[in-house]
Each structure stands twice: as C-alpha cells, then as structure tokens.
Amino acid sequence: MTDRIDAILRLSPRIQVLPILHGSGDLAQEVRETLISRPVDCLAVPLPPSVEAALERAVEALPRIHLVVLPEPDRGEAPSVSFVPVDPCQAVIMGIRVSMGEGIARAYIDRDVTVFEPTPFTAPDSYALKRISLAAYAAALVPSLPAPAPESQRRLRIDWMAFRLHELELDYASILCLCHVADWPWLREAYRERRPYVAPEPIAQRPSAAPVSPATLYFALGELPFLTELYERRRAEVRSDRHLSVDGIKELLLSARTRWADRRTAENRSIANWVTPHLLQRYLQYVRNLALLDRRLTPDLYTLVLAAKQMAGDDFAITLLETARSYAFQEDTEEWAGPSLSVGVGKLELPDGQVAAAKNRLQGPALAWRSLSLRPAPEPVTSRRWAPQWNPFRQCSWPPEDNRIESFTQHVREQARAILGADLARVEKFTSSIKDGVDMRETLRHWHKARRHTGYGANSQAAKPRMDIYVKDIPPARGQVDVVMFLFDTPADPARYSWQATWYAEHQEESTLCFYASPFQERMVGPGIAQSCYGGALFLFPPRPIPDIWKDPRLNAARTLEERLIAAGALHSQDPHIVLVTPVPPMARWRRIARSFNRRLVPIPLSRFSGQTLDRLRRFHVLNGHEIRSYATKFIRE
C-alpha cells in the first residue's frame, strides 16, 4: 500500500502530496495517521504566510473554536472578508496541530491575495476512505476534475505553491504537502514543468483571530458541532475515533433521546419515553435510505432532523437539532474576553456589528438553506399572555383529533369482539369440515390415544396408527360493544387530573365522551387553543345524552376517578360487556362494581398498543369556540 501511495502521490524523492478535502473528519484522521506513521521534516500547508501567527495561536486554544479573519479592501459596498476556521475536523488544522505537537516544521506555501476567489467543489462522500485508500480515492476523481483557467487566481496560486515546494526541497529531506484534491494533479503538473510564477499581492490588513458565537458554530464547522465535540473528547481520552463519522450519529441520537425523555419526565408525562430501540432501528434505516437518495454515504443535519420529525414528531426533531448544534467547549464563555463572531451562509457579523460578505478558505460541502416546518412549544411568557383571553363559557374539540381517537376506539371494539368470540370457541373432532381451522394444541394432546390403539400383535407392523384431528368452531360474537374505557394512568392522581367533564357528540359519528384530564388552562399553545392530557376516558357509541357522570348522585359510591368512570360505563351500557383498556389487571373492586350493574369487564392490556400511538391519543386540544378551528392548525403540533 505504501509503495502504491508513493508512486501516485510523490512529486519527487523528497516531496509527497496528500490530497485532502476540507471540512471532513475522515480526511483529518488520514492526515493525522500519515504524520505520525512516517518521518516528516516539514509540513507544507495550503494557506498564505500572513495567517501563520494568528492561526497557530488559535490552534493552541483548541478545543475552543476561533476564526482567523482576513479583511479585504473596501470597495464602497458592504465589507468583505475571508476567514480560516480553526476547526479540529479540518484536515489542514489537524496537520498544523499534530506538527506543532510533534515538533515538525511548517511552511505556509499558498499565495497571498488581496481578494480571495473561492473555487466551489463537490466531491464524493469521504466516508468511502473506510474501504478504499486515499490514493485510490484521489485517482478516481482525476477524470472529473476541472482544470484551472489560464491566468485565473487559482492557476496563479497553484504555480506559486509549486515554486515554494522547489524552495523547500533545498532545505528538507522529507516534505508532506497538503493540497486540495481538486488541485493536486495541476500542482503536480506545475511542479514538474517548473512554470513561471507571479509574486504574492500585498494584503490590506493583518489577519486577526476571534472566537465563534456558540449559536452559529454549525456554519463554521465542517462536521456537526456535536460530532466535533466527540472527536475532541475521544482525543482527550486517547480512544479510537476511526468510525466516529457513523458511530457519532448513533451517539447523537441516544443523547437527543435522553434529553427528550428528561424533558418529558419533568412535564409529568406518564409515557415519558416511547422512542424504543425498535423505533431507533427503523429511524436509522430511514436515514440511510434518505442519504442514499441524496447520493451520500453519511447523512447531513437536514436528513437527520427530517427523519426525526416524520418518525417521532416535532418535539423529538427539535431536541435532536438542539443536540446536534451543541458544543460544550464553546459554551463555556468565562475563559475569554471580548466579542465573538457570528457566522452564517456567506455572511459574517463583525465585532462592530457590521455584516460582511464572507468566504471560507477551507470550505467543505457547500451549505444551502432548506425549509422544514418545526413547531416548538410556546414560551411560558407567551402562554401566560394568552390565558386571560379565554372565555370560560365556550369550549369545543379539534375535529382531526376526534376522528383519530374515534377510529382507534372502533379498532378496540373490533378487538374486544374477537376476544368475546374466542371465549365461545368449541373444539370437536374433525368429520367433514375443518371449520375455523385445525386446533393443533388439542390434536397433540390426544396424540397418545392414537399410539394406544395400535396394538402389539403379529400384524402390528402392518397396522397403521389412527390419529384423531380436532378443529375449532368459533361462533360469531353476539351483540354490540357500546362502551369503551381507557385508563391511561393508574392510580390516577386527582390533583393532576383535576378537570372532569362530559362532552356530547356534535354528530352521529362521534361518541359521547366522559373523561378526567389535566387542566387545560395551564398549557396554552395558541390564542384560544389549550392542550390537555387524558388520565382516563369513556366512549359511548352510538352517542346518546346522559347525565353528567361527575355530578350524578347514583355514582357517589365510587371512591376514585377510575371507579367512577367504570361505574358510569356499567350504568349506561346497553350491552353486558364493557371494554376496559388498562395498564394493570382489573382490580377486584372494579369487577364488583361492574357486576353490581350486571355487566362484565373485558380487559385489554394497554401495552398491546405502541407508546407513540398512546402518547398522540392522550394529548388533545380544547378550542375556545368553533371559529378557532379556522386557524388552529397553525398552532397545533402533531
């Protein structure tokens, strides 16, 4: 492998070129491994000498991220600058950092220019270097690399770097030259042809270094800030970071899930964490497919957040976005004094407040804005402002949520009818029809009888065992299940579920609803829109008017919220069976209450349904009048 790399990337016996991509942690690893695995006297850096002093001071300040800013002449319009991000996942910065630690000389060989002209370049995903060598990766790109235009700034810079390599060759025996992968064939050509060069241009002002604002780190770093932090922590702990570009995505996902679950626990959600390992597995498969559609091997931030929104909702997607943008080393602002720089796409806010057009000299994959609708929870101050506007004499539901939970209750009724039918099943010997299928358990239970009838006479070998087959006969369930009850949180805390109400159907496709829930006034999500959470609910279908169960004196014997709900269902049910979906087995007192009304509970475990489904069903919105429905979709999050 070493001989092959030397043959392709060596300019002379003393100079070896290492093609790199900017903004790639995988390429930064390649540079580090190359520097520590072979003797190198000098590292040739593709940056101008004017940035050396400020850049190396900023490298010493890592893991805190700085920008080295190079002002450009003022042309009467908005100010313009170029900058070098001191990013530990940049291959150039990694080379400088390792060479400073190993005592290797550094030479800044790029040509100083008054106005920097960036060259956009799109390359295949550098994660391919986990399977192929850097030499093979660089050689495969050669046919698609555009040649620099004659007399262009790019051509002049390449010619100057080739001249500087000839100079360094006189002083050093082993030189490693870092060169962008788009330039290395033309640098090789200029070096061998000894092309004439043009002297560097005078710079307008001396470069300066300043820290980056933590809120805008994403626009300055080549990798996600969270992954960059992981690289730095692995470096401090002397642990391998070979596959961190993919394993870091998994750590990001787990960290986001922990933060999301802690936030939900603080909000007293009964289902604090329904993002299960199975859901995370399907999420990662979906992310992989989206990345492949974008012709990438590793996902970008947009892909990660989009998949999180579609798989787990806005709350989890927002938490994932916040986690991906976090960088703990930069958030500790006590150790530096002075203003910081805010970075955007092609923009840089200077310490004096001016916004300058900015060009990244170590630009990785091009950044572009992509829209994605995420609705965060309103701030407490905003919620408190909406609360006094509520009219206590007007309430209605949100129709999409009504349709969703009505569909779910119908599904539960069908399951309950299947359970009732299974209780009436009979088993009989097969005669002429298999009816509802072969009952393998009963057939195997009578297997020994077939062997007993075989006998041990002289003709026993010719005798064939006779085995009886048993079949199931499941008669259709009779009657209709009209009451379905859900107990989401048992035992229910009356202080938490202090809102008890009975809602009547607006049309014949809705159920009569009795429930106890959290008080909606404490969670305003929009003007005239509040959110509550069911603790328990009773659905009566077909709908019919009933007295308010929370004021009905016939139910005063109930001691808890669950008992009152069960008693109300038993009182108003016209069918002898009542469906009870509960997280715990029905208590003896619940069954006695049902029997006192000549009714029977049909329990269905709440665990039969996914946590994500239950979480969506439990959250419902209360609108302050029917006219609120015209704009409620702007504030209600799914």
C-alpha positions as CSV (number, residue, x, y, z in Angstrom):
1,M,0.0,0.0,0.0
2,T,2.8,2.4,0.9
3,D,4.6,1.8,-2.5
4,R,1.3,2.5,-4.4
5,I,0.8,5.8,-2.5
6,D,4.4,6.8,-3.1
7,A,4.0,6.1,-6.8
8,I,0.8,8.1,-7.3
9,L,1.3,10.9,-4.9
10,R,5.0,11.5,-4.8
11,L,6.3,14.6,-6.7
12,S,10.0,13.8,-6.0
13,P,12.1,11.7,-3.7
14,R,11.6,14.4,-1.1
15,I,8.0,15.6,-1.6
16,Q,4.8,13.7,-1.2
17,V,1.4,15.2,-1.8
18,L,-1.5,14.3,0.4
19,P,-4.8,15.2,-1.4
20,I,-7.4,16.4,1.1
21,L,-11.0,17.6,1.4
22,H,-11.9,20.5,3.7
23,G,-14.5,20.0,6.4
24,S,-14.1,16.3,6.7
25,G,-13.3,14.4,9.9
26,D,-12.3,11.3,8.0
27,L,-9.7,13.3,6.0
28,A,-8.4,14.9,9.2
29,Q,-7.9,11.3,10.5
30,E,-5.9,10.4,7.3
31,V,-3.6,13.5,7.8
32,R,-3.0,12.6,11.5
33,E,-2.2,8.9,10.7
34,T,0.1,9.9,7.9
35,L,2.1,12.4,10.0
36,I,2.6,10.0,12.9
37,S,3.3,6.9,10.9
38,R,6.2,8.1,8.8
39,P,9.2,10.5,9.3
40,V,8.3,14.1,8.1
41,D,10.7,17.0,8.3
42,C,8.3,19.7,7.0
43,L,4.6,20.1,6.6
44,A,3.6,22.3,3.6
45,V,0.3,24.0,4.4
46,P,-2.0,25.3,1.6
47,L,-2.5,28.7,3.4
48,P,-0.7,32.0,3.0
49,P,2.1,33.0,5.3
50,S,0.2,36.1,6.5
51,V,-2.1,33.9,8.7
52,E,0.6,31.9,10.3
53,A,0.9,33.8,13.6
54,A,-2.8,34.3,14.3
55,L,-3.7,30.8,13.1
56,E,-1.2,29.0,15.3
57,R,-2.2,31.0,18.4
58,A,-5.8,29.9,17.7
59,V,-4.7,26.3,17.2
60,E,-3.2,26.4,20.7
61,A,-6.6,27.5,22.0
62,L,-8.4,24.4,20.7
63,P,-10.8,22.9,21.5
64,R,-12.3,26.4,21.6
65,I,-13.2,27.3,18.0
66,H,-11.8,30.6,16.5
67,L,-11.9,32.2,13.1
68,V,-8.9,33.8,11.6
69,V,-10.3,36.7,9.6
70,L,-8.6,38.3,6.6
71,P,-10.1,41.7,5.8
72,E,-10.3,42.7,2.1
73,P,-10.2,46.2,0.6
74,D,-13.4,48.3,1.0
75,R,-15.0,48.8,-2.4
76,G,-17.7,51.2,-1.3
77,E,-20.2,48.4,-0.8
78,A,-20.7,46.0,2.1
79,P,-17.4,45.0,3.7
80,S,-15.9,41.7,2.5
81,V,-13.6,39.3,4.3
82,S,-12.2,35.8,4.0
83,F,-11.7,33.5,7.0
84,V,-9.9,30.3,8.1
85,P,-12.0,28.3,10.6
86,V,-9.8,26.7,13.3
87,D,-11.8,23.5,13.3
88,P,-10.3,20.3,14.7
89,C,-12.1,18.3,12.0
90,Q,-10.4,20.3,9.2
91,A,-7.5,18.3,7.6
92,V,-5.3,21.4,7.4
93,I,-5.9,22.3,11.0
94,M,-5.3,18.7,12.1
95,G,-2.0,18.8,10.2
96,I,-0.9,22.0,11.9
97,R,-2.0,20.7,15.3
98,V,-0.1,17.4,15.0
99,S,3.0,19.1,13.6
100,M,3.1,21.6,16.4
101,G,2.8,18.8,18.9
102,E,5.5,16.6,17.2
103,G,7.9,19.5,16.6
104,I,7.6,19.3,12.8
105,A,8.5,22.5,10.8
106,R,5.6,24.1,9.0
107,A,5.7,26.1,5.7
108,Y,2.7,28.2,4.5
109,I,3.0,27.9,0.8
110,D,-0.2,29.5,-0.6
111,R,-0.1,32.8,-2.4
112,D,-1.3,35.9,-0.5
113,V,-4.1,37.7,-2.5
114,T,-5.9,40.9,-1.9
115,V,-9.3,39.5,-2.7
116,F,-9.7,35.7,-2.3
117,E,-11.7,33.9,-5.0
118,P,-13.2,30.6,-3.8
119,T,-13.5,27.6,-6.1
120,P,-16.7,25.6,-5.4
121,F,-16.1,21.8,-5.5
122,T,-18.4,18.9,-4.8
123,A,-16.7,15.5,-4.0
124,P,-17.9,12.1,-3.2
125,D,-18.6,11.3,0.5
126,S,-15.2,10.9,2.2
127,Y,-16.6,8.0,4.3
128,A,-15.5,5.9,1.3
129,L,-12.0,6.1,2.8
130,K,-13.0,3.5,5.3
131,R,-13.0,0.9,2.4
132,I,-10.5,2.3,-0.1
133,S,-7.1,4.1,0.1
134,L,-6.7,7.8,-0.2
135,A,-4.6,7.3,-3.3
136,A,-7.4,5.3,-5.0
137,Y,-9.9,7.9,-3.9
138,A,-7.9,10.8,-5.4
139,A,-7.0,8.9,-8.6
140,A,-10.7,8.1,-9.2
141,L,-11.6,11.8,-9.2
142,V,-8.9,12.9,-11.7
143,P,-11.1,12.4,-14.9
144,S,-13.8,14.7,-13.4
145,L,-11.5,17.5,-12.0
146,P,-11.8,20.8,-13.9
147,A,-8.5,22.4,-15.0
148,P,-7.8,25.9,-13.7
149,A,-8.4,28.6,-16.3
150,P,-5.3,30.3,-17.6
151,E,-4.3,33.5,-15.7
152,S,-7.0,32.8,-13.1
153,Q,-6.3,33.3,-9.4
154,R,-6.5,29.5,-8.9
155,R,-3.8,29.0,-11.6
156,L,-1.5,31.6,-10.1
157,R,-1.9,30.1,-6.6
158,I,-1.0,26.6,-7.9
159,D,2.0,27.9,-9.7
160,W,3.2,29.8,-6.6
161,M,2.8,26.7,-4.4
162,A,4.8,24.6,-6.9
163,F,7.6,27.2,-6.7
164,R,7.5,27.2,-2.9
165,L,7.9,23.4,-3.0
166,H,11.0,23.7,-5.1
167,E,12.4,26.1,-2.5
168,L,11.5,23.8,0.5
169,E,13.2,20.9,-1.3
170,L,16.5,22.6,-0.8
171,D,16.2,22.6,3.0
172,Y,14.2,19.5,3.9
173,A,14.6,15.8,3.1
174,S,11.0,14.7,3.7
175,I,8.2,17.1,2.9
176,L,4.5,16.3,3.2
177,C,2.4,18.7,1.2
178,L,-1.3,19.1,2.0
179,C,-3.2,20.0,-1.2
180,H,-6.9,20.1,-2.1
181,V,-8.0,17.1,-4.0
182,A,-9.2,19.3,-6.9
183,D,-5.7,20.9,-7.3
184,W,-3.3,18.1,-6.8
185,P,-3.0,17.0,-10.5
186,W,-2.3,20.6,-11.6
187,L,0.1,21.1,-8.7
188,R,2.0,18.0,-9.9
189,E,2.0,19.3,-13.4
190,A,3.2,22.8,-12.4
191,Y,5.9,21.3,-10.2
192,R,7.3,19.1,-13.0
193,E,7.1,21.8,-15.7
194,R,8.7,24.5,-13.4
195,R,6.1,27.0,-14.5
196,P,6.8,30.8,-14.0
197,Y,5.1,32.3,-11.1
198,V,3.7,35.7,-10.0
199,A,4.7,37.2,-6.7
200,P,2.1,37.4,-3.9
201,E,-0.1,40.5,-3.6
202,P,0.1,42.9,-0.6
203,I,-2.6,42.3,1.9
204,A,-5.0,45.0,3.1
205,Q,-4.8,44.4,6.9
206,R,-3.2,41.9,9.2
207,P,-5.4,38.9,10.0
208,S,-6.9,38.6,13.5
209,A,-8.5,35.7,15.4
210,A,-11.7,35.8,17.4
211,P,-13.9,33.1,18.9
212,V,-17.1,32.0,17.3
213,S,-20.5,32.5,18.8
214,P,-21.8,29.1,20.1
215,A,-25.2,29.7,18.4
216,T,-23.6,29.9,14.9
217,L,-20.9,27.1,15.2
218,Y,-22.8,24.9,12.7
219,F,-21.9,27.4,9.9
220,A,-18.2,27.5,10.8
221,L,-17.5,23.8,11.3
222,G,-17.1,21.1,8.7
223,E,-18.8,18.4,10.8
224,L,-21.8,18.8,13.2
225,P,-20.8,20.6,16.4
226,F,-21.8,17.5,18.4
227,L,-19.6,15.2,16.4
228,T,-16.7,17.7,16.6
229,E,-17.1,17.6,20.4
230,L,-17.0,13.8,20.3
231,Y,-13.8,13.9,18.3
232,E,-12.2,16.2,20.9
233,R,-13.4,14.0,23.8
234,R,-12.0,10.9,22.1
235,R,-8.7,12.7,21.6
236,A,-8.6,13.7,25.3
237,E,-9.5,10.2,26.4
238,V,-7.0,8.6,24.0
239,R,-9.7,6.5,22.4
240,S,-10.2,5.4,18.8
241,D,-12.3,7.7,16.6
242,R,-11.8,5.6,13.5
243,H,-15.6,5.1,12.8
244,L,-16.9,8.2,14.6
245,S,-18.4,9.7,11.5
246,V,-21.1,7.0,11.7
247,D,-20.9,5.9,15.3
248,G,-21.2,9.6,16.3
249,I,-24.6,9.7,14.6
250,K,-25.8,6.9,16.9
251,E,-24.4,8.7,20.0
252,L,-26.1,11.9,18.8
253,L,-29.4,10.0,18.6
254,L,-29.1,8.5,22.0
255,S,-28.1,11.8,23.6
256,A,-31.1,13.5,22.0
257,R,-33.4,10.8,23.2
258,T,-32.1,11.2,26.8
259,R,-32.7,14.9,26.7
260,W,-36.1,14.5,25.2
261,A,-37.1,11.9,27.8
262,D,-35.8,14.0,30.7
263,R,-37.9,16.9,29.4
264,R,-41.0,14.8,29.2
265,T,-40.4,13.4,32.7
266,A,-40.2,17.0,34.0
267,E,-43.6,17.6,32.4
268,N,-45.0,14.5,34.3
269,R,-45.8,12.6,31.1
270,S,-47.0,9.0,32.0
271,I,-45.3,7.7,28.9
272,A,-42.0,9.5,29.3
273,N,-40.0,7.6,26.6
274,W,-41.7,5.8,23.8
275,V,-38.7,6.1,21.4
276,T,-37.8,2.4,21.7
277,P,-34.8,0.7,20.3
278,H,-37.0,-0.8,17.6
279,L,-38.1,2.7,16.6
280,L,-34.5,3.9,16.6
281,Q,-33.6,1.0,14.3
282,R,-36.3,1.9,11.8
283,Y,-35.2,5.6,12.1
284,L,-31.6,4.7,11.2
285,Q,-32.8,2.6,8.2
286,Y,-34.9,5.5,7.0
287,V,-31.9,7.9,7.4
288,R,-29.7,5.6,5.4
289,N,-32.2,5.5,2.6
290,L,-32.6,9.3,2.6
291,A,-28.8,9.7,2.5
292,L,-28.5,7.3,-0.4
293,L,-31.2,9.2,-2.3
294,D,-29.0,12.3,-1.9
295,R,-26.0,10.3,-3.2
296,R,-24.3,10.4,0.2
297,L,-22.9,7.7,2.5
298,T,-23.4,9.7,5.7
299,P,-26.4,11.9,6.4
300,D,-26.4,15.7,6.8
301,L,-28.3,17.6,9.5
302,Y,-31.3,18.2,7.4
303,T,-31.8,14.5,6.7
304,L,-31.4,13.7,10.4
305,V,-34.0,16.2,11.5
306,L,-36.4,15.5,8.7
307,A,-36.4,11.8,9.6
308,A,-36.8,12.6,13.3
309,K,-39.9,14.8,12.6
310,Q,-41.5,12.1,10.4
311,M,-40.7,9.2,12.8
312,A,-41.2,10.8,16.3
313,G,-42.7,14.3,15.9
314,D,-41.7,17.9,16.2
315,D,-40.6,17.7,19.9
316,F,-38.0,15.0,19.2
317,A,-36.8,16.6,16.0
318,I,-36.3,20.0,17.8
319,T,-34.4,18.2,20.6
320,L,-32.2,16.4,18.0
321,L,-31.5,19.7,16.3
322,E,-30.5,21.4,19.5
323,T,-28.3,18.5,20.5
324,A,-26.6,18.4,17.1
325,R,-25.7,22.1,17.4
326,S,-24.3,21.8,20.9
327,Y,-20.6,22.1,21.5
328,A,-19.8,22.2,25.3
329,F,-16.2,23.6,24.9
330,Q,-17.6,26.7,23.2
331,E,-20.5,27.3,25.6
332,D,-18.1,27.9,28.5
333,T,-17.6,31.6,27.8
334,E,-15.9,32.5,31.1
335,E,-12.4,31.9,29.8
336,W,-12.3,34.5,27.0
337,A,-12.8,38.2,27.0
338,G,-14.1,40.3,24.1
339,P,-16.7,39.9,21.4
340,S,-17.3,36.8,19.4
341,L,-18.1,36.4,15.7
342,S,-21.4,35.2,14.3
343,V,-21.3,33.2,11.1
344,G,-23.9,32.5,8.5
345,V,-24.1,31.2,5.0
346,G,-21.8,33.5,3.2
347,K,-22.1,36.1,6.0
348,L,-20.0,37.2,9.0
349,E,-21.1,39.6,11.7
350,L,-18.0,41.6,12.8
351,P,-17.4,42.7,16.4
352,D,-18.6,46.3,15.5
353,G,-22.0,45.0,14.3
354,Q,-21.3,45.2,10.6
355,V,-22.3,42.2,8.5
356,A,-19.7,41.4,5.9
357,A,-19.7,39.1,2.9
358,A,-17.5,36.2,4.0
359,K,-15.6,33.5,2.1
360,N,-14.3,30.3,3.8
361,R,-10.8,29.4,2.7
362,L,-11.3,25.9,3.9
363,Q,-14.8,25.4,2.5
364,G,-16.2,21.9,2.8
365,P,-19.5,20.8,1.2
366,A,-21.5,23.8,0.1
367,L,-24.2,24.9,2.6
368,A,-27.7,25.7,1.3
369,W,-30.9,26.7,3.1
370,R,-33.6,24.1,3.1
371,S,-37.0,24.6,4.6
372,L,-38.5,22.3,7.2
373,S,-41.5,23.2,9.3
374,L,-40.9,22.6,13.1
375,R,-43.3,24.0,15.7
376,P,-41.7,24.5,19.1
377,A,-43.7,24.7,22.2
378,P,-44.6,28.4,23.0
379,E,-42.6,30.2,25.6
380,P,-44.2,30.4,29.1
381,V,-44.4,34.2,28.8
382,T,-46.5,33.8,25.6
383,S,-48.7,31.2,27.2
384,R,-49.4,33.5,30.1
385,R,-50.4,36.3,27.8
386,W,-53.0,34.1,26.0
387,A,-54.5,32.7,29.2
388,P,-56.6,35.8,30.3
389,Q,-58.2,35.9,26.8
390,W,-60.0,32.6,27.4
391,N,-63.8,32.7,27.5
392,P,-64.9,30.1,30.2
393,F,-68.3,29.6,28.6
394,R,-67.1,28.3,25.2
395,Q,-65.4,25.0,24.6
396,C,-65.1,22.6,21.7
397,S,-62.8,20.0,20.4
398,W,-60.4,19.8,17.4
399,P,-62.0,17.6,14.6
400,P,-58.8,15.8,13.4
401,E,-58.2,14.6,16.9
402,D,-61.8,13.5,17.2
403,N,-61.5,11.5,14.0
404,R,-58.3,9.9,15.1
405,I,-59.5,8.7,18.5
406,E,-62.9,7.6,17.2
407,S,-61.1,5.4,14.6
408,F,-58.9,4.0,17.4
409,T,-61.9,3.2,19.7
410,Q,-63.6,1.4,16.7
411,H,-60.4,-0.7,16.4
412,V,-60.5,-1.5,20.1
413,R,-64.2,-2.6,19.8
414,E,-63.3,-5.0,17.0
415,Q,-60.5,-6.5,19.1
416,A,-62.9,-6.9,22.0
417,R,-65.4,-8.7,19.8
418,A,-62.7,-11.0,18.7
419,I,-61.9,-11.7,22.3
420,L,-65.5,-12.4,23.1
421,G,-65.8,-14.8,20.1
422,A,-62.7,-16.6,21.2
423,D,-64.3,-17.2,24.7
424,L,-67.2,-19.0,22.9
425,A,-64.9,-21.3,20.8
426,R,-65.6,-25.0,20.9
427,V,-63.2,-27.9,19.9
428,E,-64.5,-31.0,18.3
429,K,-63.2,-34.0,16.2
430,F,-62.8,-33.5,12.5
431,T,-65.6,-35.1,10.5
432,S,-66.2,-33.4,7.2
433,S,-65.1,-29.7,7.6
434,I,-62.1,-28.0,9.2
435,K,-64.5,-25.1,10.2
436,D,-62.3,-22.3,11.7
437,G,-59.0,-24.2,11.5
438,V,-57.2,-27.1,13.0
439,D,-56.6,-26.9,16.8
440,M,-53.0,-28.1,17.0
441,R,-52.9,-28.0,20.7
442,E,-55.9,-30.3,21.2
443,T,-54.7,-32.6,18.4
444,L,-51.3,-33.1,20.0
445,R,-53.0,-33.5,23.4
446,H,-54.8,-36.7,22.1
447,W,-51.7,-38.0,20.2
448,H,-51.1,-40.7,22.8
449,K,-54.5,-42.2,22.2
450,A,-53.5,-42.9,18.6
451,R,-50.5,-44.9,19.7
452,R,-52.6,-46.8,22.3
453,H,-54.9,-48.2,19.6
454,T,-52.0,-49.6,17.6
455,G,-51.6,-52.9,19.5
456,Y,-48.6,-55.4,19.6
457,G,-49.9,-58.5,17.7
458,A,-48.3,-60.3,14.8
459,N,-49.8,-57.9,12.4
460,S,-48.9,-54.8,14.4
461,Q,-46.3,-53.7,11.9
462,A,-48.9,-53.7,9.2
463,A,-51.4,-51.8,11.4
464,K,-51.4,-48.0,10.9
465,P,-52.0,-45.7,13.8
466,R,-55.2,-43.8,13.7
467,M,-54.9,-40.2,14.9
468,D,-57.9,-38.0,15.5
469,I,-57.7,-34.4,14.3
470,Y,-59.5,-31.7,16.3
471,V,-60.9,-28.5,14.8
472,K,-62.1,-25.2,16.2
473,D,-65.6,-23.8,15.9
474,I,-65.8,-20.1,16.8
475,P,-69.4,-18.8,16.6
476,P,-69.9,-15.1,15.7
477,A,-70.0,-12.8,18.7
478,R,-73.4,-11.5,19.6
479,G,-74.3,-8.0,20.5
480,Q,-72.5,-4.7,20.1
481,V,-69.9,-3.3,22.4
482,D,-71.1,0.3,23.1
483,V,-68.8,1.3,26.0
484,V,-65.0,1.5,25.7
485,M,-63.0,2.9,28.6
486,F,-59.3,3.8,28.7
487,L,-57.3,4.1,31.9
488,F,-54.1,5.7,30.8
489,D,-52.6,6.5,34.2
490,T,-53.4,4.2,37.2
491,P,-53.7,5.1,40.0
492,A,-55.0,8.5,38.9
493,D,-53.9,11.5,40.9
494,P,-57.0,13.8,41.5
495,A,-54.7,16.8,41.9
496,R,-53.1,16.2,38.5
497,Y,-56.4,15.3,36.7
498,S,-58.5,17.9,38.3
499,W,-60.6,18.6,35.2
500,Q,-63.5,16.2,34.8
501,A,-66.1,16.7,32.1
502,T,-68.8,15.1,29.9
503,W,-68.8,16.1,26.3
504,Y,-71.7,15.3,24.0
505,A,-71.4,14.4,20.3
506,E,-71.7,17.0,17.6
507,H,-72.9,14.4,15.1
508,Q,-73.8,10.8,14.9
509,E,-70.3,9.7,14.0
510,E,-68.9,10.8,17.4
511,S,-69.2,9.2,20.8
512,T,-70.5,10.6,24.0
513,L,-67.3,11.3,25.9
514,C,-66.7,11.3,29.7
515,F,-63.1,11.9,30.9
516,Y,-60.8,13.2,33.6
517,A,-57.7,15.1,32.4
518,S,-55.1,17.7,33.3
519,P,-56.4,21.3,33.5
520,F,-56.1,22.8,30.0
521,Q,-55.7,26.4,31.3
522,E,-52.1,25.5,32.4
523,R,-51.0,24.8,28.9
524,M,-51.9,27.4,26.3
525,V,-50.4,26.6,22.9
526,G,-52.1,29.4,20.9
527,P,-54.7,32.2,21.1
528,G,-57.9,30.4,22.2
529,I,-56.1,27.0,22.0
530,A,-55.2,24.9,25.0
531,Q,-53.8,21.4,25.4
532,S,-54.8,18.8,28.0
533,C,-53.9,15.1,28.6
534,Y,-56.3,12.3,29.3
535,G,-56.0,10.4,32.5
536,G,-59.0,8.2,31.7
537,A,-61.8,8.4,29.2
538,L,-65.1,6.7,28.5
539,F,-66.5,6.5,24.9
540,L,-70.2,5.7,24.5
541,F,-71.3,4.8,20.9
542,P,-73.8,5.2,19.4
543,P,-74.0,8.6,21.1
544,R,-76.9,9.5,23.4
545,P,-77.5,12.1,26.0
546,I,-76.6,11.0,29.6
547,P,-76.4,13.0,32.8
548,D,-73.0,14.4,33.7
549,I,-71.3,11.4,35.4
550,W,-69.3,13.7,37.6
551,K,-72.5,15.1,39.2
552,D,-74.7,12.0,39.0
553,P,-75.6,11.0,42.6
554,R,-76.1,7.4,41.6
555,L,-72.3,7.1,41.2
556,N,-71.3,8.7,44.6
557,A,-70.3,5.3,46.0
558,A,-67.1,5.4,43.8
559,R,-64.0,6.4,45.8
560,T,-61.6,7.0,42.9
561,L,-61.7,8.5,39.4
562,E,-61.3,5.1,37.9
563,E,-64.1,3.6,39.9
564,R,-66.5,6.4,38.9
565,L,-65.7,6.0,35.3
566,I,-66.2,2.2,35.4
567,A,-69.5,2.7,37.3
568,A,-70.7,5.2,34.7
569,G,-69.8,2.8,31.9
570,A,-71.7,0.0,33.6
571,L,-74.7,2.2,34.3
572,H,-75.1,3.5,30.8
573,S,-74.0,0.4,28.8
574,Q,-76.8,-1.4,26.9
575,D,-74.5,-4.4,26.3
576,P,-73.5,-6.8,29.1
577,H,-69.8,-6.4,28.1
578,I,-67.7,-3.3,28.9
579,V,-64.3,-3.0,27.2
580,L,-61.6,-1.7,29.6
581,V,-58.1,-0.8,28.3
582,T,-55.8,-0.5,31.3
583,P,-52.1,-0.7,32.1
584,V,-52.8,-3.0,35.1
585,P,-55.1,-6.1,35.5
586,P,-58.6,-5.1,36.6
587,M,-58.9,-4.9,40.3
588,A,-61.4,-6.9,42.3
589,R,-63.3,-3.8,43.3
590,W,-63.7,-2.8,39.6
591,R,-65.2,-6.2,38.8
592,R,-67.6,-5.9,41.7
593,I,-68.8,-2.5,40.5
594,A,-69.4,-3.9,37.1
595,R,-71.3,-7.0,38.5
596,S,-73.4,-4.7,40.6
597,F,-74.9,-3.4,37.3
598,N,-75.0,-7.0,35.8
599,R,-72.1,-6.1,33.5
600,R,-68.8,-7.8,32.8
601,L,-65.4,-6.2,32.1
602,V,-63.5,-7.3,29.1
603,P,-59.9,-6.2,29.8
604,I,-57.4,-5.3,27.1
605,P,-53.8,-4.6,28.1
606,L,-52.7,-1.0,27.3
607,S,-49.3,-2.4,26.4
608,R,-50.8,-4.0,23.3
609,F,-50.6,-0.6,21.7
610,S,-47.5,1.3,20.9
611,G,-46.3,4.1,23.2
612,Q,-46.2,6.6,20.3
613,T,-49.9,5.9,19.5
614,L,-51.0,6.3,23.1
615,D,-49.0,9.5,23.5
616,R,-50.7,11.0,20.5
617,L,-54.1,9.9,21.6
618,R,-53.7,11.2,25.2
619,R,-52.8,14.7,24.1
620,F,-55.9,16.6,22.9
621,H,-56.7,20.3,22.4
622,V,-59.5,22.4,23.6
623,L,-60.6,25.3,21.4
624,N,-62.4,28.4,22.8
625,G,-65.2,28.4,20.2
626,H,-65.9,26.9,16.8
627,E,-64.3,29.9,15.0
628,I,-60.9,29.0,16.4
629,R,-60.9,25.9,14.1
630,S,-60.2,28.1,11.1
631,Y,-56.6,28.8,12.3
632,A,-55.9,26.2,14.9
633,T,-53.8,24.1,12.5
634,K,-51.1,26.9,12.7
635,F,-50.6,26.3,16.4
636,I,-51.4,22.6,17.0
637,R,-48.4,20.3,16.7
638,E,-48.9,16.6,15.7
